[in-house]
């Protein structure tokens, strides 16, 4: 037997937050009571409230004191004081009635034309549920009007006997409701929430006699409430103020319906897709249908002024009722958005059509909506009455963004939030920037990158009321809820963001006291989103309330914010002592400092150089050639080279025909024609492969970590396109033992078919470089599958495949002789059985990686063995692994740890081995995150294949990428002569020699940088000021050469000027890589990343050079670069 007891928790009364206590203490002047006068000061200074609306702040203070004391009468009934205690003051702040976050009165100018306003608009306003099978009723119409909706849509169709008019969603299973019932409900409830006009959009599918009947119904039902336009077509729409308590009809003129009906009966195509209509601009616009229904079709609403015959008086009455004509002229998108001087109209687009039109005609839409009305409706596939993001329409000035008001969800919450503005009257004035054109007649471009205009600071203090609006067990059976709040912005894409507080455990009255900051580029269209959720560890978090509020309407200070349920209904507690479910917020607006971007100015060294080489302020082609030869060290520079530079600057207005001005010379130095490295292959490529460092990948097929990521062709392709020349594939039998797949054995990584990898290599091998690609197979296959691999390889690569003439090579061929060839390197197949036994004995993958290459036995798969150009392995029997065989060459693999151990005593032997054979080094097995190691140890011992996880990132991969920027980025870098030389006493280079002399000194001067303002968002580094950049410059090389130095930060500059010089003495410059990193200074010490590059020092071009920077992944930024100078000296020349 088990007995369970439910814990009971008393709801504690939370103390006022610290900020509330401090405000009370300040304005009560240290006392325990706050007078009305002291409250007035609080309202004026902290809450930033002003006199207005016929009431003064003093009157407000008196009223608040009186009402707070009345509401807390059960506490104060025996007290005659007219002051507030701290608890009273807290109660006032937590009261949405006395301390609302937004104003509840109409306060915007209501005398502008209707096109100047966003209008609260419903879609298929008569439906009670989904779009296919729900009932049609007047009830959702009444609910919408009571919520403040000002545009009601009715689809009108003949009834079954063709003698009356019904409202229904045509060609669906929805049940109809009589039109007259809907009209009467509209009349009764139209102005219960707002006095401003109600617009009825009729989607008309009637015959002429039923149109006449509709005209009679409208006139009889609304009488004088009905607005009749003075002319057939309005030249300008009237204002909401003029139209108070009026009903407006918007539909297509009746003759258009008849023409459309005839067109349809004649078989005209009325089913063209929105893409045809709005994406391709056909010469003839036909019907746009929503779900194959003309209810939202623009053709059924087309406005054509040609008079197609006379009408009866009743038909004339129907036409004269139409105040807002719906339609567009025939033609393409440009015609549809044409602004006509003599009339205004309404155009309807689906959400998808608007998005497509906005891609290429955004400003045309904005211009159209300055005078005309644009209605946007949900796409036809929203059968469940869901909604879409309204901001796209509002950004383009669309007045009627029509929503399914019977639905719910975040999009509808945004709609509710927008129309809480302006006292909830259903009309919100559009921002001035959407309504105006500038002096060049240019209108607002929704795609433009805009600066931060205002910053909103929101502090969430606490919440209360859930224990009154929810059952005690609603969130958790056994404990109070764990609430957290999500706070964010809905607006233009640059402004959108969501953040959240920490969760407060076991508390019905949570106190968070967390602050959030939101920089806003378009605050006029921004909505503050607030959602409360109850954390659930095992299931989806429970919903605890939401609201959306227009940022432009927010009142500053500490405010009470009531929350709403999923349907948008405000929570309402029954207890008198408690207000409705609410939260307390502090809202603060901060205006962001604006900084004009300083134009890059040439450093003093550049000005002085220009004066030296130019004559009379002009640098001719001859002068530029002299500069290239004498200062930049380009001894072979020709006049043609100088002319190429001239030609590259012709598009700049700073270029002059006679020569270069200082600014043009400066732009050349900062440009792409002045790189720090040579861009062409220039090393001797005729030596054996063992004489080169090779750009080498490890587990080249993995997309991420070494344990659980996918195996794929994409990382192989990415590596090849980056210039990698050695690709590693681990071969394993498939699950049915009859196919071959590539995966990281003994892990959770998912496989990829070998044939896919081979085809990807074939297609991409020689895109970045024409020099050979080596595929290293880590082979875990039985002999029958090895034979299958041989067929795949030969079938895929054909003549590209390099096949050696003998079983063993006595010397490796050269990269030049192997251009555009594929080489296979793996262990011979005969050792497979012994490998299988080792697999069963428990060897790890990384132990096997070496041992797999160690053994040779007698059985062989001939066709597989013939593929192998580079044999991987070592002699058996414990012989010296660094033994050099005079009759054959081979490849040996060691882990980074094994190499490190071997170099302690055998450094010179490793160098000697790598003068003839290949040494591959791979990451240790504990690098599960695909990190990498310092490649310098391998390179300084002559290791050709220092294998890296190319899918990772970090400083070691940056160094690797830097090394292989040498020799034109071809993936082969000639080893220094000292690693290949043998002395007279058969001695070789000793990497462990402690007293190597300084061979050269590199002087680096960092002048300046630019381009961050183009490649980064202006708030990326700092919300309130330009960045504070500094540069770290150093050497990666042998231990004695390795060092990092840095400049001072330059404050508040997008174009920083450092003019800082560094000197680096180098003992082994041939293996040194120059490291450059830019950081943005942060007082916390967590400096932001601003770019990096690594450059091989033997390849540096002397002189002043433009140095492009790369991101953390090694991808080059489009614009970010440094201007640097490089000089080499012997030590006695410094």
N, C-alpha and C positions, 0 to 999 in steps of 0.2 A: 504494500500500500504506500502511496506517495501523497503527501499533503503539500500544497503550494500556497504560500501567502503572498498576496499582492502588497508591495510596499506603498505606503501612503506618504505623500510629500506635501508639506504646507508651502503655499506660494509665498515667497518672501517679498516684502516691500523693499525694492532697491533704493538705495540712497541716491540723491542727485549726483550726476557725474561731476568730476573735479572742476571742469570748465564752468559748470552752472554755479557751483559753490563760489568760485572765484568771482564770477560776474555779480552774484548777489552781494558778496562781501564788498566789492568795489563800489557798486551803485547804492548800497544801503549804508555806505560810509562806515563800515565796521560794526554796524548795529545788527539787531536781530529782526528788525522790521523794515520793510521797504515802503515808502510813501508813494502816492500817485506821482508826485513831482520827480522822485528818484526813478520811478518806473519810466516816466516820460524821457528822462535822460538816457536810460538804457535803450528805449525804443529808437531814439534819434541817433545815438552814437554807435551802438553795437548792432542793432537790427537794421540800421540805415533806413528808417521809415520817415516819410516826409508828410507835411500837410497836403491834403488833396481830397477831392470827392466831397467837398462840403464839410469835412471834419478835420480837426486839428489833431496833432499827436497828443496834446494835453487831454482833449476829449476822449481819445482812444484809451489813454492811461486810466482815466477815471472809470470808463466803462469796463475795462478789464478787471480793475480791482473789485468793482461791484459784482460783476458776474462770477468771478472766481470765488468770492466769499459766499455768494448765493449757492453755487454748486457744491461748496464744501460746508453747507449749513449744518450737517450733522456733527461737524467739528466746531463750528464757530457760532452756534446759536446763542450761547451765553456771553459772547464777546461783542462789544460795541465798537471796537477799533475799526478804522478804515484803511488798514495797511496789510501788506502781505508778509507772511513768514517765509522762510526758505522753502518749506513744503508747499505753501500756496504758490510761490513763484515757480517751482518745478511743475506744479499742476498746470499752471498757465502755459508754460513752454510745451507741455505734452498735450495740449488741447488743440486739435485741428480747427475747431471753430474759432477760437480766439487767436491762434498763432499759425495760420495756414502758410504753406510754402509758396503757393501761387495765389494771385488775386482772384477773387470770385466775381468781379464786375467787368463789364465790357469797357475797354479802355483804349482800343485801337481806333484809328480814323475809319469810319464806316461810310464815308461819302465818295469813295473812289468807285470806278466801274467794277462789276462783278468779276471781271477777268483778273483783278488785282488781288484776289483772295483764294486761299485754299478753302474748299467747301467740303463739309462732312458728307460723304457720299456712300450710299448703299448699292449693292448689286443684287439683282433678283430679290428685291426686298420682301417679297411675299412668301418665300419658301421657309418652312419651319425646320428643315434639316438639309439632307444631301440634295444634289442637283438632279438626281435621276428618279427617285421614288418617294420623296417626302410629300407632305401635304402643302397645298397653297392656302394661305389664310391671311386675314387682316391682323392677326395677333403679332407676328414679327414686325409688321409695319408700325403698329402702335408702340412696341418696345423700342424700335429704332428712333422714332420721333421723340419719345420720352428721354432718350439718351442724348438728344441734340442733333441727330442726323437731319440734314437739310435737303438731301437729294434722294428721292424715292423712285426706284425703277419698277415699272409695271410692264410685263409682256402681255399684250392684248390679242386675243384670238377669238374667232367665231366659236359659239358653242356647237354642240352636236347637230342641232336643228338649224343652224345658220341664222337664227333670228335674235340672238342676244350676244353679249360680249363677256367672255371669261378672261380671267388672269391665270396663266399657267406657263410652265416652262415647256415650250413646244417640242414635240417629238421625243418625249420622255414619259415615264410612268407617273409623273406627279399628278395629284388630284387637283382640279381647278377650284377657284373661288370667284364669285361674281364681281365684276368690275365695280358696280355701284356700291357694294359693301366696302370695298377698299377705299373708294372716294369718300364715303361718309366717315370712315374712321380717320382718314387724313384730315378732313375738315375739323373733326372733334378734337384731335390731339396735335395738330400742326404747330401750335404756338404755346403749348403747355410748358415747354422748357426754354424757348427762345422766340423773341418777336420777329426775328429776321426771316426772310422769305424761304418758302419751301418750293423746290423745283421738282416737278414730276416729269421724269423721262419716260415717254411711251414708246415701247418697241412694238411697232404697229404691223400686224399681219392681217388686216381687215379689208373687206370689200368697201366700196364707196358708200353704200347704204348704211353699213355698220359704223363707218367713220362719222357719218352724219349723226347717228344715234349717240356716239361717244361725245360729240360736240354738245348735244342737248344735255346729256348727263353732267358734263363739266359745268355748263352754264347754270343749270338748275341747282346743282350741289353747292357750288362755291359762290355764285352770285357776284357781289361786289368785291369779294376777296380775290377774284380772278384778275390777273394782270393782262390787259390787252395792249399790245404794242401799237404805237401811233402809225407806223408804216409797216409794210409787209416784211421788210428786212431792216433791222436796226443797224445804224452806223456805229453806235457805241452802246455797250451794255449799261443799263442803269445801275445805281449803287444799292448796296444792301439797306442803307438808311432810307432811301426813297421807297424801297419795296417792303418796308416793314408790314407784317401781317398780310402779305400778298402770296398768292399761289401762282407759280409760273409753269407753263407747259413747254417742254422741249421735245421735239420729234422731227421727223422728216416731213416735208410738205406732201400733201396727198397725191399730187400728180407723179411724184417720184416713186411712190409705192406702186402705182398702177403701171408705170414704165418698167419697174423692176419685176413685177409679177409677169408682165408680158415677156420680158427677157427670159425669165425662168421657164415659162411655158414653151418658148421657142427653142429651148435646149441650150441656152448660153451657159458656158462653164462658170458655175458659181462656187467652185470648190478649190480655187487656187490657194496654195499655201501662203502663209504669212511670209515665208522666205521669198516666194516669187514676188509678192506684193511690195515688201519693204526692204528686202536685201538686194534686189537686182534692178529695181526701178523699171518695170515694163512700161511700154508706151500706153497701155490701157489698164487702168485699175478696175478690177471687178470685185465681186463680193468677198468680204472677209467674213468667215463664219467661225463661230465659237461652237465647237462640238457639232459641226454640220448643222448648226441652227442659226438662223438669221437674226436671232434676238439681239446680238451684239454686232451685227454686221454693219459696216460703214456704207455698203452699197444700198442697203435698205434704208440708210439715212442720208443718202446723197442729196445735195442741194443743187438743183439745176434751174436757172431762172428762165429758161425758154418756156414759153406758154404753149402747152400741148393741148389746146382746146379749151372751151369754156366750161365752167363749173356751175352747178346749181347753187342757190343761195345758201343752202345748208352746208354743202361742201365748202363754200366760201367761208362760212362761219368757222368750220373746223380749221381751215388754213389760217384764219385771222387769230385764232387762239394761240398759235405757235409763236411764243416770244423769242425762243432761242432755236434757230434753225439748225438741224443736225445734218452734216454732210460735208462733202469735199468735192472740188471739181474733178472731172475725169483727167487722168494723166498719171505721171509718176510721183515719187515722193516729194520732189521739189514743188510740184504743183499743189499737192495736198497741203503743204505747209506755207503756201503763199499767203501773204498778208494783203488783204484787199482793203482799199481805202473807203469804199462806199458801203461795206457791210461787215458784220461779225457773224461768226458761226461756231458750231461745236463739232469737233472731230473726235471719233472714238478709235482707240487702238488697244489691242490686247497687250498684256504685260510683255509677252515675247516680242510682239511687233515693235513696242516701244524700245526694248533693249537693242533690237537690230537697227532701228532708225537712229538711236542715240549714238551708235558706233561711228557713223559717218556724218550725221546731220544734227549733232547736239545743239549747236548754237542756233540752227534754223528752228528747232523746236522751241527753244527759249524765246526767240523773237516772235514766233507764232503765238505763244501763250501770253505775250504782253498785251495783246488786244483780243484774241479769240480764246475759246475754252477748249481744253483738251481733257477728254475723259479716258481713263485707263481702266480696263476690266480684267478679271482673272482669266487665265488661259482655260480652254475648254476641258482639259484633263483633270481639273480640280473637282472631281465628282463628289468628294467628301466635304465640299464647301470650305476648304482650306483657303488661305490667303497667301500673298506674296509680299515682298519687301516694298514698302511704299516710298522709300527715300529716293529711288530712281526717278519716279514720277515727280516728286516734289522738287528735286534738284533741277529738273528741266522745266519747272513752272507749271506742271499739270495741275489744274484746279480740282478736278473730280477724279480722285484716285478711289475707284469703286471697290468696296469690300463686301464680302459675305458676312453680314453682321450676326448671323446665326451661328457662325463658327466660333472658334477661340484658338488661342495660341499667341506666340510672341509677336507675330506680325500685327495681329489685331490689337494687342496691348500697345504697340507703337501708335496705331491709329487713335486709340482712346487717348493716349498721352498727348499727341499733337493737338487734339481738339478739346483738351482741358484749358488750352490757352484762350485768352480774350474772354474770360468769364464763361467759357463753355457754350458760347452762343452758336457754334457751328460754322463760323466764318473766321478765318485767321488771315490777317494781312500778310501778303508775300513780302519777303525781304526786298529792300530797295534795289539791291544789286541785281536781282532777277528782273526787275521792272524797267531798268534804265539802260541806255546805251551810252558809251563814252563819247568823247569829242570826235573820235574816228568812226563813230556809228558801230562800234564793236559791242557785243553783248556778252554777258557772263558765259564762260566756257566751263561746263561741269567737269571736263577732263583736266583742267589746268591744275598744276601743282601750286598750292597756295601756302603762304606763310601762316604761322600760328598767330591768330588774332586775339585770342583771349584764353586764359587758363582758369579752369574751374577746380576749386579745392573743396572736397566733400569729406566731412568727418561723421562717421556713424557712431553715435554714442550708445544707444540702447534700444530695446524694444519691449512692448508690453501688450497684453490683451489676449494672447492665444489661449490662456486658461479659461477665458470667458466665451470665446467663439468656437473652441474645439473641445471634444470630450477628453477627459483625463487620459484615456488610453488610445487616443487617435494616433499619436506618433510612436508611442512605446508603451507596451503593457506594464513594464516593471520599473520604469524610471522616468523622470521628466525629460523633455526633449533636448537635443543637442543642436541648437540653431546656429546657422551662419548666414551671412548676407552677401549677395553678389551685387556689385555696383559697377555700372559701366555706361558707355555712351553708344547710342545708335545715331548715325549721321552719315556724312560723306565718308568714303572708305578710309581716308587718312585719319579720321577722328574715331573710328569704331574700335572699341576695346571693352573687355569685361575683366574685373578684378573681384577678389572676395576677401572677406575677413576670415580670421581663424574661427573654428567652431567653439561654442561655449557649452560645456557638458552639463547635463542635468540641471537645466535652469529654464523656468517658464518666463523669467524676466531677464534675458541676457544683457550683459553690458560688454560691448566690444571696444569702444573708444579707439577706433582705427581710422586713419586719414588716408585719402586717395587724391591724387592730382591728375587732371585730365587737360592736356593742351588741345585747343580747338582751333581748327582752321576756318570752319564755317559754323560758329556758335548759333547763328540764326536758325539753322535747320537741325540742330542737335537735340536729342532727347536723352534725359537722364533715366537710365534703366535701373530698377531696384527689384531684386527678388530675394525672398527669404526661403531657405530650405532647411530641412531637418536631416542631419547626417545619419545615414544608415550604412553600417559597415558591410552588411551582407547583401543588400538589395539597393535598388535605385533610391536616391534621397527623396524624402517626402517634401511635398510642396507646402510652404507656409505663408504665402502671400506675395503680391507683386504690385508695382505701380510703375508708370512711365510719366515723366514730367518734362514739358518743354523748357530747355535750358534758358532760353531768352526771357522766360517769365519768372524764373526763380527769384525769390526774395532772399536777400542776404540775412545772415544771422543764424541763430539756433531755432529750428522750426520743427513742428510736428508733421509727420508724413503718414496719412492713413494708407493702409494696404487693401488690396482687392483680391477676390478669388480668381480662378482661372477664366471665369465667364466675364470678368470685369465688374462684378458686383462688389461694392464696398462692404467689408466686414462690419458687423454692428453688434456690439455687446449690449446685453439687456441691463446689466447692473448700472445703477445711477451714478455710483461713485467712480466708475471707470469709463473712459472714453472708448471709442471704437478702436479696433486693432491698429496699432500705430508704431512708428519709430521716431526717434529724435535725431535730427541731422543738424550739422553745422555746415552752412554753405558759404563759400568765400570766392569772390572773383579776383583773379590776379591778372593784370595786364602785362603781357610778356614784353620784355625789352626787344626792340627791333634794331638790327645791325645791318648797315649797308655793307655789302661784300667789297672789300678793298681789292682793287685791280692789282695784279702782280706787277711789281716794278723791278727792273733789272738791278741786281746787286751792284755794289761799287766796282767789284772786280770786272764785271761784264762791261760796265761803262768805260772803265779804263782800257780794257782790251779793244773795245770798239774805237776809241780815240786813237789807239796805236795803229790799227790796221786800216781804218777808214780815212778818207780824205774829204775834208769839208762836210762832215756829217753824212757822207754816202760811202757805202762799201760796195765796190764794183765786183765783177766776177773775178778779176785778177786779185783784188784784195782778199776776197773770200778764199781763193785757192792758196794764197800765202798763209792765211790764218790756219787753214787745215793742215798744211805741211809743217809750218814752223811751231805752232802752238799745240795743235791737237795730235801731232805726231803721226799724221797720215802721209807718210813719205811718198806714196804712189798716187796721191790725189791729183786729179786732172781738172781741166776747165769744164769738162763734161759733168764731172761730179758737182762742181760748183753751180753749173747751170741747172742741174736737177734740183738742187736746193732752192734756187731762184724760182723755178717753175712751181715748186710746192707751195710757195708763199703768194702766188699771184692772186689767189682768191681773197686775200686779206686786204682791207682798205689801207693797211699800213705799208703796203708794198709800193715802191716807186720804180718806174721803168729804168731809170739810170742806175739803180742799185738798191741796197738795203739801208733803210733807216735803222736807228738803234732798236726800235720796237720790233721790227721785222727780224733783225739779227737775234734778238732775245727770244722771239717765238721759235726760230729755227733751233736754238740751243735747247729749248724745252720740248722740241717736237720729236716725232717718230723717226726722222732721218738722222738723229744724233744718238743712237743707242750706245750703251756701255760695252757691248760685246759684238764680235763679228758674227754675222748672220749666215755665213756660208761654211761648208765643210772645208777645212784648210790643213788638217793633219795628214801625215803620210798614212794612207789606208792600205799599203801593200805589204805590211808585216803580218806575221801569223796572229791569229785571234788572241793568243796568250799575251800579246803585247798591248792589249787594250783593257780599259775598264768598260764593262758592259752594263747598260741600264737594265736591271734585273728585278723581276717581281717574284713574290712569294705567295703561294696559294692564290694564284692570280684570278681564280674564279669566284672567290668569296665576296659577297656584297657588304659584309660587316664583320662582326666578331668571329672568333675561331670556333665557337661552340655551337651556336644556334642560328646563324644567319643563313640566307639562301645562297645556293650555288647558281651562277648565272653567266651568260655570255657578256653582259653589260660591263662588268669591271674589266674583262679581258679587252673589250673594244676600247674602253676609256684609257687603259694602260697603253695600248698600241698607238692611239691617237696622241698620247703624250710623249711618245718616242721610246717607250720600253721595248727592248729587243729580246728579252728572255722571259718566256711565259711558262709557268709551272702548272701542270695538271696532274691531279691524283686520280688514278684509274682504278675503279672497283667494279666487280660484277654487279649487274642489276638484281632486283629482288628475285627474278626468275632464273638467274644465272645464265641467261642467254643473250644478254645485252651488256653494253659497257657504259657506265655512267661516271661522272666526275663529281667527287665530293670529298669532304674532309673526314676520313674514316675514324670510327670510334667516337663520333660526336653526334649532335642533334642537327647538324647542317643538312639542308634539303638538297638533293642531287640535281644535276642537269645532264642531259645526254651528251656523250662525247662528240657525236657528229655535229651537234649544234656549235660546240666550241671550235671544232676544226674549221667549219664553214665561216664562222665569225673571224677567225684568224686569217683565213685566205682573203676575205673581203677587205680587211683593214690593215694587213701586215705592213704594207708599203705606202700608206697614206702620208705618214709623218716623216718617214725615212726610207731610202731605198736599200739600206744595208741589212744584212741577213737577220732573220728572226730565228731564235733557237727555242724549241719546245722541249722542256724537260719533263719526262714522264716519271712519276712516282708510281711504280707498277705493282699492283696487288691482284694480278689476273692469272687464271690457269692458262695452259698453253693453247687451248682451243679459242679462247677469247683474245689472246695475243695475236693469233692468226687473223682474227676478225678485225683487230685494230690495224694490222698491217694493210688489209684491204681498204679500210676506211681512209687511212693516211695517203696511200698511193692514189686512191680514187679521187680524193678531195684535192690534193696538191699537184698531181701529175708531174709536169716538167719543172715545176717550182721546187720540187723536193731534191735536196742534195743527197746523192748516194755515193759513199766513198768507194774507191776502186779496190781497196783491200779491206780485210777484216779490221785491222788496226792502222791508224794513221801514224806515220813517223813524225809528222809535223802538221800542225793545224794550218789550213789554208788562210788566206787573208780576207778581210772584209770586202776589199775591192773585187776579188775573184768570186765572192759569194753574193754579189749584189742581187737583190730580189729573189733570194733562195731561202728555203725553209730547211733547217737542220733539226734532227731528232737527237736528243741526248737522254740516255737512260742506262740502266744496268742491263747486261746481257740476260736473255730469258732463261738460261739454264739453271739459275740459282733458285727458281721459283718454289720448288718443293721445300727447300730448306727454309725459305722465307715463311711458307705456310706453317711449318713447325714452330718457328719463332713466334708467329702471330698467336698460335695456340698456347705458347708458353708464357704469354703475358707481357711481351714487349710493348712499350708505349709508342705512339705514332712518332714522337720526336727522337726516341732511341732508334727506331727503325729507319728514320730518314737517312741516318748515316749507314747503319748496318745493311740496309737493303741494297747498298751499292758495293758490298764488300766481297761477295762470293761468286765464283764461277764454277760450274760443274759441267758435266759432259753432254747432257741432253739439251737440245736447242730446237727452237721454232725458226727454221731458216728464213722464211719471208719476213718475220719480225726482226730477226737479228740483222738482216741486210739493211734495215732502215737506219740503224744506229750509226750516226756520224761521229758522235762524241761519247765514248764509253765512260760510264760512271762506275767507280769502284776503287779498290786498293788491293794489294797483294795479301794473300792469306798467310796464316801461320805466325802472326805476331811480328812480322818483319816491319822495319821502319816505314811508317806511312809516308814519310817525305822522300822516300827512295825515288830516284829519277831513272826511269827505264830508257836506255838509249835507242831502243827500236820502236817504241810506241809512246803516245801521249794519252792522257786521260783526264777525267774530271773527278775531283774529290769534294765532298760536302762535309762541313763542320757547322755545328751550332755556334752562336756568338760566344757562349760560355766555353765551349771546347776550344775555340780559337784563342780566347783570352788565356786559357790555361797553357796552351801550346806555345804562345808567344813569350811566356816567362823565361823559357830556357832555349827555345828553338827558333827565335826570330829570324836569324840569318838563313836557317835551313828552309823556312817557309818562303822567304824571298827567292831563294835559289829554285825551289820547286815551281813557283809561279812564273819564272822566266820561260818555262817551257810548257807546263801543264796548267790546267784551269783549277782554280779554287773557288768553290761556292760557299758562302756564309749565309746562314738563315737564322731567323729570330728564335730565341729560346721558347720552350713549350709553355712557359707561364705567361706569355704575352697573349692572354685570351681575348683582350680588348683590341687586338690588331695594332698595338703600338709598335714602335720601332726602336732601334738602338743606334749608338754612335758609329757611323760607317767608317770613320777615320782609321780605326784600328785595322780593319780589313784592307783598306786602300794603302796604308803605309807599309803593309807586308805584301803588297802586290796582288791581293785577291781581286780577281776580275769580276766575279759575280757576287756582289754584296746584295743579297736578296731582301727586298723590303715589302711590307704590306702596303700596297699602293692605295688601298681604300681608307687607310688611316689618315691622320694629319698631326702636325706638330713640328718642332724645330728640326728633328733629325730628318724627317721627310723633306723639309724645306732645304736642308743641306744637300740631300740626295738630288733634288730637283735642280739645285744650283750647280752642282758638279756637272750634270748632263745638259746644262745650257751651253756648255763648251762645244767646240767643233760643230757649230751650226745646229746643235740640238739633234744630231743624227743618231744618238744612242751609243756611240763608240767614242771613247776618249783615249788617246794614245797615252800610255803610261810614261812617266818621266824617265829619262835615260838612266838615271842613277839606280832605278829599280831593275833595269835590264842589263846593266854593265857588270862585267867581271874583271877584277883587278889583276895585276901581274902575278899576284900570289894566290890566285883563284878566290880572292875575297869578294864578297858582295855587300851591298848596303846593309847596315845594321840599324834597324829602327829604334833600338834601345840605347844607342849611343847618347850619353848624357851631355856631351859638350860640343854639340854641333854649332858652328859659327853662324852669325847672322849673314845671310847671303844678299839680302836686299831689304830696303825699307819702303813701305807704302805710306804715302801721305794722302789722306782723304779729307776733303773739305766739303761739308754739307752747307750749301747756300740757303736753300729754301724748298718749299713744297707747295703743290697746288692740286686741285681736282676733287677734294673731299666734298665740297659743296655740291658737286655734280653726281658723285657716286653714293653719297649717304644722305639720308633724310636730315633736315636741318635740326631736328631734335634728337638725333641718334646719340650724340655724345653728351649734350647738356640741354635741358629744357629751357633754360633761361639766359644762356649766353653762348657765344661761339666757343669752339673747343680750345683747349690748352695743349697743343701738341709738343712732344719732344721726340728725339730720335735716338735709338740705341744702335751703335755701330761697333762691329767687332770682327774677330777672326775665329773661324772654326778650322782647326788643323792639328798638327802634332801638339802634344801637351804644352810645350814651351811657347808655342805661338798663339795658343787659344786665349782670348781675352774679349771682354765687352766693355764699352764706354758709352757715355750718353751726353746729349746736350741738355741745356736748361729748358724747361717748358716755356713756350711763348704764349702768353695769356690772350684769350679772346680774339683769336685770329684763324680764319679759314685758310689764309695764305700766309703761313708763318715764315719768318726770315730768321735763320739761326746764325749763319756765317761762322760756323764752328769748325775748327781743324783738328784732326786726329793723326797720330803717327804710330805706325805698327812695324816694329822690326820683325823680320821673318827669317827663320832658320831653314824652313822647307817651304818656300813659296809655291813650288810646283803642286803641292797638295793642299794649299790653303784656299779657303772659300771665304769671301767677304760677306758678313751677315749684316743686314739692315732691317730694323724694325721701327715702326712709328707707333707711339702710344699716345693716348689722350690722358693727361694727368688727372687723377682723382685723389682727393685728400685722404680717402679711406685706404689708399694703397692698391686698390683693385683697379688698375689703370685699364682703360678701354683700348681695344685693338684698333689700329688705324692703317695697317698694311705691313707687308714684309717682302723682302727678296733676298736671295743668296746668289752671289756671282763668283765664278771661278777666277781667282786672282791672276793666273797666267794668261787669261783671256782678256783682262781689262784693257780697254783702249784709253790711253792717257788723254789728258785734257779735261774740258768741261763737258759733262754728258747728262742727258736726261735718263733717269733711272725709273722705269715703271715699277709700281708695287703690285703685289698679289694679295689675295685674301687668304684665310687660314687653310683653305682647301687647295691653294696653289693656283687659283684662277686669276688671271690678270684683270685688274680694274680697268675700266674704260678710260678714266681720266686721271686717277691719282698717280703722281710721280714726284720725284725729288730732282733737284738740280745739284749735281755733285762734281767735284774735281778730283782726278786721280793722277798722282805723280809717283814715280819710282826713283829711289836714290840708293847709291852705295852709302854705307854708314858714314864714311868720311866726308860725304857731300852735304849732310844735313846741317 
